Amino acid sequence: MNRKKGEWLDFAILVRANDTADAYVKELTRLGIPNQFVSLKGLYFKEIILDCLAYLRLLDNYHESSALFRVLNMPAFKVSHLDIITINKFARLKVWSLFEALKNISAIANISETGRTNIDKLLELLDKHSKLVADSEPSKIFLRFAYDSGLVASYDFDRDQEIFSYLNQFYQKIKKFEDTLPASRLSDFMQLMDLELEAGEVGALRLDFSDNDTVKIMTVHAAKGLEFKYVFLANIVDKKFPTISRSEKISIPDNLVKEKIASSKDAHIEEERRLFYVAITRAKEELFITGAKDYGGAREKKPSPFIAEMGLDVFEVGADENFSKKLELIRDLERLDQKEPEKPEKLVLPDKFSFSQLAAFSTCPLQYKFAFVLKIPAPSDKASLIFGRVLHNVLHDFLEPLEIASAPQDSLFSKPKAELNEKKLLALYEDKWQADGYGSKEEREKYYQKGKTILKTFWHNLSAEELPEILFLEKNFTFKIGDGIIKGAIDRVDRLPDGTLEIIDYKTGNPKETLQYADKRQLILYKIFLEEFLKDKSK
């Protein structure tokens, strides 16, 4: 389309809701038609201002990860989603903030070269601008950020007047704050912004660019008081305009209202009708009312009842039979290269069962299916699993000299009591402690101290009596019961002075005063295995 300069501003596309405007913005942009989306949202909700606020928040607090995530998505510091996912996984593993992970980016593998370059740029600017925070006005820091980051240079003044207007209004906001509060610093300004946002402020917004030679795309609400030569009303179908009535979140009892009021449904339709009147009266010369049958739902959309109320006829475009067949042909052609849907994988039961599998099935067969047949991941207490494995490894290595199966032949009858002490036990704990995988630094420290307490108590109880004669440590086993094969591992089996065996199963959770049958089932399973295993060994 070729038009003379000054004519694009004659056109406006009006929509009922903000979320439907994006499609028109993208299509006009694709066609090379200058356009501008005019929103009622305030200055603080403009993308460019949200980016600036995020960067300033970082200078106030490096570890505000939500702000840092937004900054990493800015064009000036763009880091791909794949890189951010990799960095986040590493940060969670090390219990670091996102900023700490960026500071140690060299330790993280599989980060793209572009990602590393932009992260280095961001860290350099944060370090540079942080030195200004203590002694400089917020406006000066904002200017340095806009210049040093390349934020201003990345936009064209003629093409992006809207963005420059937003930046200028935000800069004026900062200057006005400084005039009101001399000697203020960045933390003071950010505190004001937080208070305003918490109070629901959206930021006063001037439309300095309203006369730009662009097609205006806006909601009907935003068009109040404005007029255009040519107006297109989009999506004028039932359930979109008028919209579906929504009940009030907090309703007022009828007997508390003195005036006679219409039902909420009637009141909603009346309000929608008034809004529709506003929309159709924005056109000075020509009005185009458009809608479609298909918006992706299961049913076709019907024209808005407001069209019939205006006494207008509905004209269908492209509804002839040939057009319909063409669409079907295109759809079938597109399907030619599509792969046949894969046949569902045949589900097979495991050939061996652990106690946890048996317990899951006895509790809920569906739970067993999800976890062990379909193998659907489920949330778990990862920290307790890591901690439990650490203590198991520590106790295994500490007690290994007492295990008959691993002891040297000359030490079978002389237990090496001098080699076992609390210092050695805690040294093993320090060596095997795993710092990764906890939810927070506080949780990690809590588990670390808990482990030391448990091990000290363990040594106190162990050293108070004769050292045990350990038959097995971490004994893996499989044995058959009926048609099934049971697998598992016993933490420890001691031979008592009277020749009987004691099965010990380590638990790192809260101790129980008494054991119920459900608590003993695992030990009973171990007992069955030992009876069968030792009987076979004695033959």
C-alpha positions as CSV (number, residue, x, y, z in Angstrom):
1,M,0.0,0.0,0.0
2,N,1.3,3.4,-0.9
3,R,-0.1,6.4,0.8
4,K,0.9,10.0,1.1
5,K,2.6,11.3,4.2
6,G,0.1,12.4,6.8
7,E,-2.6,9.9,5.9
8,W,-1.9,7.0,8.1
9,L,-3.0,8.9,11.1
10,D,-6.5,9.0,9.6
11,F,-7.0,5.2,10.4
12,A,-7.7,3.6,13.7
13,I,-8.4,-0.1,14.6
14,L,-10.4,-0.4,17.8
15,V,-10.5,-3.6,19.9
16,R,-12.5,-4.5,23.0
17,A,-9.5,-5.8,25.0
18,N,-5.8,-5.2,25.1
19,D,-4.9,-8.8,24.5
20,T,-6.5,-8.8,21.1
21,A,-4.4,-5.9,19.7
22,D,-1.1,-7.8,19.4
23,A,-2.2,-9.6,16.2
24,Y,-3.0,-6.4,14.4
25,V,0.3,-4.8,15.5
26,K,2.3,-7.7,14.2
27,E,0.4,-7.9,10.9
28,L,0.7,-4.2,10.1
29,T,4.3,-4.3,11.0
30,R,4.9,-7.3,8.7
31,L,3.2,-5.3,5.9
32,G,5.4,-2.3,6.5
33,I,2.5,-0.1,7.6
34,P,3.5,2.3,10.4
35,N,1.4,1.6,13.5
36,Q,1.2,2.4,17.1
37,F,-0.6,0.6,19.9
38,V,-2.1,3.2,22.3
39,S,-2.7,1.6,25.7
40,L,-4.4,3.0,28.8
41,K,-1.8,1.3,31.0
42,G,0.4,3.8,32.8
43,L,4.1,4.7,32.3
44,Y,5.2,2.1,34.9
45,F,3.8,-0.8,32.8
46,K,5.6,0.1,29.5
47,E,8.1,-2.5,28.6
48,I,11.0,-0.1,28.3
49,I,10.3,1.4,31.7
50,L,10.0,-2.0,33.3
51,D,13.4,-2.8,31.9
52,C,14.9,0.4,33.3
53,L,13.4,-0.3,36.8
54,A,14.7,-3.8,36.8
55,Y,18.3,-2.5,36.1
56,L,18.0,0.1,38.8
57,R,16.7,-2.5,41.3
58,L,19.9,-4.5,40.6
59,L,22.1,-1.6,41.5
60,D,20.1,-1.4,44.8
61,N,20.2,-5.2,45.4
62,Y,22.3,-7.5,43.2
63,H,20.5,-10.6,44.4
64,E,17.0,-9.7,43.3
65,S,16.8,-12.5,40.8
66,S,13.4,-11.5,39.2
67,A,14.9,-8.1,38.2
68,L,18.1,-9.8,37.0
69,F,16.1,-12.3,34.9
70,R,14.3,-9.3,33.2
71,V,17.6,-7.5,32.5
72,L,19.0,-10.7,31.0
73,N,16.2,-10.6,28.5
74,M,16.8,-6.9,27.4
75,P,18.3,-6.6,23.9
76,A,21.4,-4.9,25.3
77,F,22.3,-8.0,27.5
78,K,20.3,-10.7,25.8
79,V,21.0,-14.2,27.1
80,S,19.1,-17.1,25.4
81,H,16.5,-19.0,27.3
82,L,18.6,-22.2,27.0
83,D,21.5,-20.4,28.6
84,I,19.3,-19.0,31.4
85,I,17.9,-22.5,32.1
86,T,21.5,-23.9,32.3
87,I,22.6,-21.1,34.7
88,N,19.5,-21.5,36.9
89,K,20.0,-25.3,37.2
90,F,23.6,-24.7,38.3
91,A,22.6,-21.9,40.7
92,R,20.0,-24.2,42.4
93,L,22.6,-27.0,42.6
94,K,25.1,-24.7,44.4
95,V,22.4,-22.9,46.4
96,W,23.5,-19.6,44.7
97,S,21.5,-16.6,43.7
98,L,21.3,-15.9,40.0
99,F,23.8,-13.1,40.4
100,E,26.3,-15.4,42.2
101,A,25.9,-17.9,39.3
102,L,26.7,-15.1,36.7
103,K,29.8,-14.1,38.7
104,N,31.0,-17.7,38.4
105,I,29.9,-18.1,34.8
106,S,33.3,-19.6,33.8
107,A,32.5,-22.6,36.0
108,I,29.3,-23.3,34.1
109,A,29.6,-25.5,31.0
110,N,27.5,-25.3,27.8
111,I,26.9,-21.5,27.8
112,S,26.9,-19.9,24.4
113,E,29.7,-17.5,23.4
114,T,27.1,-14.7,22.9
115,G,25.7,-15.4,26.4
116,R,29.1,-15.2,28.0
117,T,29.9,-11.9,26.2
118,N,26.6,-10.3,27.2
119,I,26.9,-11.5,30.8
120,D,30.5,-10.1,31.0
121,K,29.1,-6.8,29.6
122,L,26.3,-6.7,32.2
123,L,28.6,-7.5,35.2
124,E,31.1,-4.8,34.0
125,L,28.3,-2.2,33.8
126,L,26.9,-3.2,37.2
127,D,30.3,-2.8,38.8
128,K,30.8,0.6,37.1
129,H,27.4,2.0,38.0
130,S,27.5,0.6,41.5
131,K,30.4,3.0,42.2
132,L,28.0,5.9,41.5
133,V,25.2,4.8,43.9
134,A,26.6,6.2,47.1
135,D,27.4,9.7,45.8
136,S,25.4,10.4,42.7
137,E,21.8,11.5,42.0
138,P,19.4,8.9,40.6
139,S,19.0,10.9,37.4
140,K,22.8,10.8,36.7
141,I,22.8,7.0,37.3
142,F,19.9,6.6,34.9
143,L,21.6,8.7,32.2
144,R,24.8,6.6,32.6
145,F,22.8,3.4,32.2
146,A,20.9,4.7,29.1
147,Y,24.2,5.7,27.5
148,D,26.6,3.0,28.6
149,S,24.3,0.1,27.9
150,G,23.5,1.3,24.3
151,L,19.8,1.5,25.3
152,V,19.2,4.9,23.5
153,A,21.5,4.1,20.6
154,S,19.5,1.0,19.8
155,Y,16.4,3.0,18.8
156,D,15.8,5.3,15.9
157,F,14.4,8.7,17.0
158,D,12.0,9.1,14.0
159,R,10.7,5.5,14.2
160,D,10.6,5.1,17.9
161,Q,9.3,8.4,19.2
162,E,6.9,6.5,21.4
163,I,9.8,4.8,23.3
164,F,11.8,8.1,23.6
165,S,8.7,9.8,25.0
166,Y,8.4,7.1,27.7
167,L,12.1,7.3,28.6
168,N,11.9,11.1,28.8
169,Q,8.8,11.0,31.0
170,F,10.5,8.6,33.4
171,Y,13.6,10.8,33.4
172,Q,11.4,13.8,34.3
173,K,9.9,11.6,37.1
174,I,13.3,11.1,38.6
175,K,14.3,14.8,38.3
176,K,11.0,15.8,40.0
177,F,11.8,13.4,42.8
178,E,15.2,14.9,43.2
179,D,13.7,18.5,43.3
180,T,11.3,17.4,46.0
181,L,14.0,15.6,48.1
182,P,17.4,17.1,47.6
183,A,20.5,14.9,48.3
184,S,18.4,11.8,47.6
185,R,20.0,8.6,46.4
186,L,19.0,5.7,44.3
187,S,17.7,3.7,47.2
188,D,15.4,6.5,48.1
189,F,13.9,6.7,44.6
190,M,13.5,2.9,44.4
191,Q,11.7,3.0,47.8
192,L,9.3,5.5,46.4
193,M,8.7,3.4,43.3
194,D,8.0,0.3,45.4
195,L,5.5,2.2,47.5
196,E,3.7,3.6,44.5
197,L,3.5,0.2,42.8
198,E,2.3,-1.4,46.0
199,A,-0.4,1.3,46.2
200,G,-1.6,0.5,42.7
201,E,-0.1,3.5,41.0
202,V,0.5,3.0,37.2
203,G,2.4,6.3,36.5
204,A,0.9,9.4,34.8
205,L,1.3,9.1,31.0
206,R,1.3,11.8,28.4
207,L,0.7,10.8,24.8
208,D,3.3,13.1,23.2
209,F,3.2,11.1,20.1
210,S,-0.5,11.0,19.4
211,D,-0.1,13.0,16.1
212,N,2.4,10.6,14.7
213,D,1.7,9.5,11.1
214,T,0.8,6.0,12.1
215,V,-2.3,3.8,12.2
216,K,-3.6,3.8,15.8
217,I,-4.5,0.5,17.4
218,M,-6.3,1.0,20.7
219,T,-9.1,-0.3,23.0
220,V,-12.5,1.4,22.8
221,H,-11.9,2.8,26.3
222,A,-8.7,4.5,25.1
223,A,-10.5,6.0,22.1
224,K,-13.0,8.0,24.2
225,G,-12.8,11.6,23.1
226,L,-10.9,10.9,19.9
227,E,-12.0,10.8,16.3
228,F,-10.6,9.4,13.0
229,K,-11.6,9.5,9.4
230,Y,-11.7,5.7,9.1
231,V,-12.3,3.4,11.9
232,F,-12.2,-0.4,11.9
233,L,-14.0,-2.2,14.8
234,A,-12.5,-5.7,15.1
235,N,-13.9,-8.9,16.6
236,I,-17.5,-7.7,16.7
237,V,-18.9,-11.2,17.5
238,D,-21.0,-12.5,20.3
239,K,-19.1,-13.2,23.6
240,K,-16.4,-10.8,22.4
241,F,-18.4,-7.6,22.1
242,P,-20.5,-7.7,24.2
243,T,-18.3,-9.7,26.5
244,I,-19.5,-12.3,28.9
245,S,-20.8,-10.9,32.1
246,R,-18.7,-11.6,35.2
247,S,-20.2,-11.6,38.7
248,E,-18.8,-9.1,41.2
249,K,-16.1,-10.5,43.4
250,I,-17.7,-8.8,46.5
251,S,-21.4,-8.3,45.9
252,I,-23.6,-5.8,47.9
253,P,-26.8,-7.3,49.3
254,D,-29.9,-6.0,47.5
255,N,-31.6,-4.8,50.8
256,L,-28.6,-2.4,51.4
257,V,-29.2,-0.7,48.1
258,K,-31.9,2.0,48.2
259,E,-32.3,2.5,44.4
260,K,-33.9,0.0,42.2
261,I,-31.2,-1.5,40.1
262,A,-31.3,-3.8,37.1
263,S,-30.0,-7.4,37.2
264,S,-26.2,-7.7,36.9
265,K,-26.7,-9.3,33.4
266,D,-28.9,-6.5,32.2
267,A,-26.6,-3.8,33.6
268,H,-23.6,-5.5,31.9
269,I,-25.3,-5.5,28.5
270,E,-26.3,-1.9,28.9
271,E,-22.7,-0.9,29.7
272,E,-21.4,-2.9,26.7
273,R,-24.0,-1.2,24.5
274,R,-22.9,2.2,25.7
275,L,-19.3,1.3,25.0
276,F,-20.3,0.0,21.5
277,Y,-21.9,3.4,20.9
278,V,-18.6,5.1,21.8
279,A,-16.8,2.9,19.3
280,I,-19.1,3.5,16.3
281,T,-19.1,7.3,16.9
282,R,-15.3,7.5,16.6
283,A,-15.5,7.5,12.8
284,K,-15.9,10.8,11.1
285,E,-16.3,9.4,7.5
286,E,-16.3,5.6,7.3
287,L,-16.8,2.8,9.7
288,F,-15.9,-0.8,9.1
289,I,-17.3,-3.5,11.5
290,T,-15.5,-6.8,11.2
291,G,-15.6,-10.3,12.8
292,A,-14.9,-13.9,12.0
293,K,-16.6,-17.2,12.5
294,D,-13.5,-19.0,13.6
295,Y,-11.4,-17.8,16.5
296,G,-10.0,-21.3,17.3
297,G,-12.9,-22.5,19.5
298,A,-15.1,-25.6,19.0
299,R,-18.1,-23.5,17.8
300,E,-18.4,-20.9,15.1
301,K,-18.9,-17.4,16.4
302,K,-22.2,-15.5,15.6
303,P,-22.3,-11.8,14.8
304,S,-22.7,-9.5,17.7
305,P,-26.4,-8.7,18.5
306,F,-25.4,-5.1,18.4
307,I,-25.1,-5.3,14.6
308,A,-28.7,-6.4,14.3
309,E,-29.8,-3.6,16.7
310,M,-28.2,-1.1,14.3
311,G,-30.3,-2.6,11.4
312,L,-27.2,-3.7,9.5
313,D,-26.8,-6.7,7.3
314,V,-23.9,-9.1,7.7
315,F,-21.8,-9.7,4.6
316,E,-19.7,-12.9,4.5
317,V,-16.3,-12.7,2.7
318,G,-14.8,-15.9,1.3
319,A,-17.6,-18.2,2.3
320,D,-18.2,-19.7,-1.1
321,E,-17.8,-23.4,-1.7
322,N,-14.6,-23.1,-3.8
323,F,-12.9,-21.2,-1.0
324,S,-13.9,-23.8,1.5
325,K,-12.5,-26.6,-0.8
326,K,-9.3,-24.6,-1.2
327,L,-8.8,-24.5,2.5
328,E,-9.4,-28.2,2.8
329,L,-6.9,-28.9,0.0
330,I,-4.3,-26.7,1.7
331,R,-4.9,-28.5,5.0
332,D,-4.5,-31.9,3.4
333,L,-1.4,-30.9,1.6
334,E,0.1,-29.7,4.8
335,R,-0.6,-33.1,6.3
336,L,1.4,-35.0,3.7
337,D,4.7,-34.5,5.5
338,Q,3.3,-35.1,8.9
339,K,4.5,-38.3,10.6
340,E,2.1,-41.0,11.6
341,P,1.3,-40.8,15.3
342,E,3.5,-43.1,17.2
343,K,1.9,-46.2,18.7
344,P,1.8,-46.0,22.5
345,E,4.7,-47.8,24.1
346,K,3.7,-51.2,25.6
347,L,3.8,-51.0,29.3
348,V,5.8,-53.8,31.1
349,L,6.1,-54.5,34.8
350,P,9.6,-54.4,36.4
351,D,11.2,-57.8,36.7
352,K,12.3,-57.0,40.3
353,F,10.5,-55.3,43.1
354,S,11.9,-53.2,46.0
355,F,10.2,-52.6,49.3
356,S,9.3,-49.0,48.2
357,Q,7.5,-50.5,45.2
358,L,5.6,-53.0,47.3
359,A,4.6,-50.2,49.8
360,A,3.5,-47.9,47.0
361,F,1.3,-50.6,45.5
362,S,-0.3,-51.6,48.8
363,T,-1.0,-47.9,49.5
364,C,-2.4,-47.0,46.1
365,P,-2.0,-49.2,42.9
366,L,-2.5,-46.1,40.8
367,Q,0.4,-44.4,42.6
368,Y,2.5,-47.5,41.8
369,K,1.5,-47.3,38.1
370,F,2.4,-43.6,37.8
371,A,5.8,-44.0,39.7
372,F,7.1,-47.4,38.6
373,V,5.3,-48.3,35.3
374,L,4.7,-45.0,33.6
375,K,7.7,-43.4,35.4
376,I,6.1,-40.0,35.8
377,P,8.4,-37.7,37.8
378,A,6.9,-36.7,41.2
379,P,8.1,-34.0,43.6
380,S,10.3,-35.3,46.4
381,D,12.2,-34.1,49.4
382,K,15.5,-33.9,47.5
383,A,17.4,-32.5,50.5
384,S,16.5,-35.3,52.8
385,L,17.5,-37.9,50.2
386,I,20.9,-36.2,49.7
387,F,21.4,-36.0,53.4
388,G,20.4,-39.6,54.1
389,R,22.8,-40.9,51.4
390,V,25.7,-38.8,52.9
391,L,25.2,-40.3,56.4
392,H,24.9,-43.9,54.9
393,N,28.2,-43.4,53.1
394,V,29.9,-42.0,56.2
395,L,28.7,-44.9,58.5
396,H,29.6,-47.5,55.9
397,D,33.2,-46.3,55.6
398,F,33.6,-45.7,59.3
399,L,32.3,-49.2,60.3
400,E,33.9,-51.1,57.5
401,P,36.9,-52.2,59.6
402,L,34.4,-54.0,61.9
403,E,32.8,-56.0,59.0
404,I,33.8,-59.6,59.2
405,A,33.6,-60.0,55.4
406,S,36.1,-57.2,54.8
407,A,38.4,-57.5,57.8
408,P,42.0,-58.9,57.5
409,Q,42.3,-62.5,58.7
410,D,44.5,-61.5,61.7
411,S,42.0,-59.0,62.9
412,L,39.0,-61.3,63.0
413,F,39.3,-61.7,66.8
414,S,40.8,-58.4,67.7
415,K,38.5,-55.5,67.1
416,P,40.4,-52.3,66.1
417,K,38.9,-50.0,68.8
418,A,41.9,-47.6,68.8
419,E,41.3,-46.8,65.1
420,L,37.7,-45.7,65.6
421,N,37.1,-42.4,67.3
422,E,34.8,-39.4,67.0
423,K,37.4,-37.3,65.3
424,K,37.7,-39.8,62.5
425,L,34.0,-40.1,62.2
426,L,33.5,-36.3,61.8
427,A,36.5,-36.1,59.4
428,L,34.7,-38.7,57.2
429,Y,31.6,-36.5,57.4
430,E,33.5,-33.4,56.2
431,D,35.0,-35.4,53.4
432,K,31.7,-36.9,52.2
433,W,29.5,-33.9,52.8
434,Q,27.6,-32.8,49.7
435,A,26.8,-29.1,49.6
436,D,24.8,-29.2,46.3
437,G,21.1,-29.7,45.8
438,Y,19.6,-28.0,48.9
439,G,16.7,-25.5,48.6
440,S,18.6,-22.7,50.3
441,K,21.7,-21.9,52.3
442,E,19.7,-22.0,55.5
443,E,18.4,-25.5,54.7
444,R,21.9,-26.7,53.8
445,E,23.3,-25.3,57.1
446,K,20.4,-26.9,59.1
447,Y,21.1,-30.3,57.6
448,Y,24.9,-29.9,58.0
449,Q,24.5,-29.2,61.8
450,K,21.9,-32.0,62.1
451,G,24.4,-34.5,60.6
452,K,27.1,-33.5,63.1
453,T,24.7,-33.9,66.0
454,I,23.5,-37.4,64.8
455,L,27.1,-38.6,64.3
456,K,28.2,-37.4,67.7
457,T,25.2,-39.2,69.3
458,F,26.0,-42.3,67.2
459,W,29.6,-42.4,68.4
460,H,28.6,-41.8,72.0
461,N,26.3,-44.9,71.9
462,L,28.8,-47.0,69.9
463,S,31.7,-46.3,72.2
464,A,29.7,-46.9,75.4
465,E,29.6,-50.6,74.8
466,E,31.7,-53.4,73.3
467,L,32.2,-52.8,69.5
468,P,29.8,-54.8,67.5
469,E,30.6,-57.8,65.3
470,I,29.3,-56.7,62.0
471,L,28.3,-59.4,59.6
472,F,27.2,-57.2,56.7
473,L,27.2,-53.5,55.7
474,E,25.1,-52.2,52.8
475,K,24.2,-55.8,51.8
476,N,22.5,-55.9,48.4
477,F,20.2,-58.8,47.9
478,T,17.6,-60.4,45.5
479,F,15.5,-63.4,46.3
480,K,12.3,-65.0,45.0
481,I,8.9,-65.0,46.7
482,G,6.3,-66.8,44.6
483,D,6.6,-65.6,41.0
484,G,8.2,-62.3,42.0
485,I,11.8,-61.3,42.6
486,I,12.5,-59.0,45.5
487,K,15.5,-56.7,45.6
488,G,16.9,-54.3,48.2
489,A,19.8,-53.5,50.5
490,I,20.2,-53.9,54.2
491,D,22.1,-51.2,56.0
492,R,23.7,-53.3,58.6
493,V,23.5,-56.8,60.2
494,D,25.3,-57.5,63.6
495,R,26.0,-60.8,65.2
496,L,25.1,-60.6,68.9
497,P,27.1,-62.5,71.6
498,D,24.4,-65.2,71.9
499,G,24.8,-65.9,68.1
500,T,21.5,-64.3,67.0
501,L,21.5,-61.6,64.4
502,E,20.3,-58.0,64.7
503,I,19.1,-56.1,61.6
504,I,19.8,-52.3,61.7
505,D,18.1,-49.9,59.3
506,Y,19.4,-46.3,59.5
507,K,16.7,-43.5,59.5
508,T,17.6,-39.8,59.5
509,G,14.1,-38.6,60.2
510,N,12.4,-38.0,63.5
511,P,12.6,-41.1,65.8
512,K,9.5,-43.0,66.8
513,E,8.6,-44.0,70.3
514,T,7.0,-47.3,69.2
515,L,7.0,-49.1,65.9
516,Q,3.7,-50.2,64.3
517,Y,3.3,-53.1,61.9
518,A,3.6,-50.8,58.9
519,D,7.0,-49.7,60.2
520,K,8.2,-53.2,60.7
521,R,7.3,-54.6,57.3
522,Q,10.7,-53.7,55.7
523,L,12.6,-55.3,58.6
524,I,10.4,-58.4,58.2
525,L,11.3,-58.6,54.5
526,Y,15.0,-58.4,55.4
527,K,14.5,-61.1,58.0
528,I,13.0,-63.4,55.4
529,F,16.0,-62.8,53.1
530,L,18.6,-63.5,55.8
531,E,17.0,-66.7,56.9
532,E,17.0,-68.0,53.3
533,F,20.5,-66.7,52.5
534,L,22.2,-68.0,55.6
535,K,20.5,-71.4,55.4
536,D,21.8,-71.8,51.8
537,K,25.3,-70.6,52.9
538,S,25.4,-73.3,55.7
539,K,24.7,-76.2,53.3
